[in-house]
Amino acid sequence: MPLRIKTLLTDMFGLEYPIIGAPMFLVSYETLTIAVSEAGGLGAFPLPNYRETDDLKKALKNIRQATEKPIGVNIHLSGRFEWKKQLALCLDAGVQFFITSLGDPRLVTDDIHANGGKVFPDVVSLKHALKARDGGVDGLVAVGAGAGGHGGTIPIPVLVPYLVDKVQIPVIAAGGISSGGQMAAALALGACGVIVGTRLIATPEAGVTKAYKKAVIDSGPADIVYSNRITGNWANWIKQSIERVEATPELGSKKWLDIWSAGQSVAQAEDIRPAGDIVREMAASYAKVSKNLQNTIVLEG
Ligand SMILES: Cc1cc2nc3c(=O)[nH]c(=O)nc-3n(C[C@H](O)[C@H](O)[C@H](O)COP(=O)(O)O)c2cc1C
């Protein structure tokens, strides 16, 4: 019988595994989203990857032609984005999972709930988590220290149980998770699922250059720097990409494309491998790890 891992998250969306393919700016587009969802996880992409609403419409159509499985998006709720139009298109296409960022999730929760979807804001602190809960969200994405993109400062083993305990709504762990053992640890901390970002950059389906994928494979966790110098917001970057760009002034305004974000889980990225294989291997290794844990001898009395 094929393997299934059941949690609150898999029940919520009808998934085989509690594994979400991270929405990643300029990295996750249709192909990666489809691959993760078809493998039994939940594929997601960030709406700002499509500048024009027509491009988003086409992307959603492409995904829907390839898979009927649930998918998710990251919606940026700031005045800079046409999020109302984007939301309407996503709801039309049956998107069920919305990670909100950069704004008050209350702007969208009613519409999303009316269409059967769920709202999980990205949070890095208890303050944001409590505010979001009081605004009626369905759960939280706890973004820990060392995560790719705008990682937080609190490590997952502290942040997840803290939020689970104090906020009392479902929590998904994001940051430094790309193996079965790391997923088992996150679920043991009380998370109902995990988000995998950095590891999925080194896949044929990621929409980035070979050089970026190679940098993810070649880097170790000590090569990741947390800086607010690149965009003004704190985020994790591959140090070598910053150094190379700084040493090449002739890149001019295109230099931003050559500064690459990734998290400390570059530690576990050793090769370019199909996203579906990564998802299935994580699930299989989770099964082994949890079996081993069950065999741990617990002495009572
Ligand atoms: C290159 C890159 C771009 C990202 N862009 C976004 C984004 O646009 N929206 C978002 O919600 N999260 C974004 N993230 C964060 C991921 O969704 C996810 O939370 C994170 O990658 C998980 O940690 P990991 O990289 O250690 O697996 C990004 C991450 C990376 C690596």
The ligand as an ORCA input file, in Angstrom:
! r2SCAN-3c Opt
* xyz 0 1
  C      14.452     32.131     -2.796
  C      13.330     32.175     -1.808
  C      12.266     33.021     -2.026
  C      11.198     33.074     -1.128
  N      10.127     33.860     -1.412
  C       9.022     33.791     -0.610
  C       7.850     34.495     -0.971
  O       7.768     35.173     -1.991
  N       6.785     34.393     -0.148
  C       6.816     33.631      1.005
  O       5.797     33.559      1.714
  N       7.914     32.975      1.369
  C       9.013     33.030      0.575
  N      10.126     32.311      0.912
  C      10.123     31.508      2.146
  C       9.576     30.122      1.860
  O       8.211     30.185      1.497
  C       9.724     29.188      3.078
  O       9.073     29.719      4.200
  C      11.185     28.934      3.434
  O      11.949     28.778      2.270
  C      11.307     27.690      4.303
  O      12.602     27.534      4.783
  P      13.762     26.706      4.023
  O      14.213     27.582      2.915
  O      14.780     26.533      5.076
  O      13.177     25.408      3.555
  C      11.223     32.262      0.032
  C      12.297     31.400      0.240
  C      13.349     31.340     -0.670
  C      14.482     30.372     -0.435
*
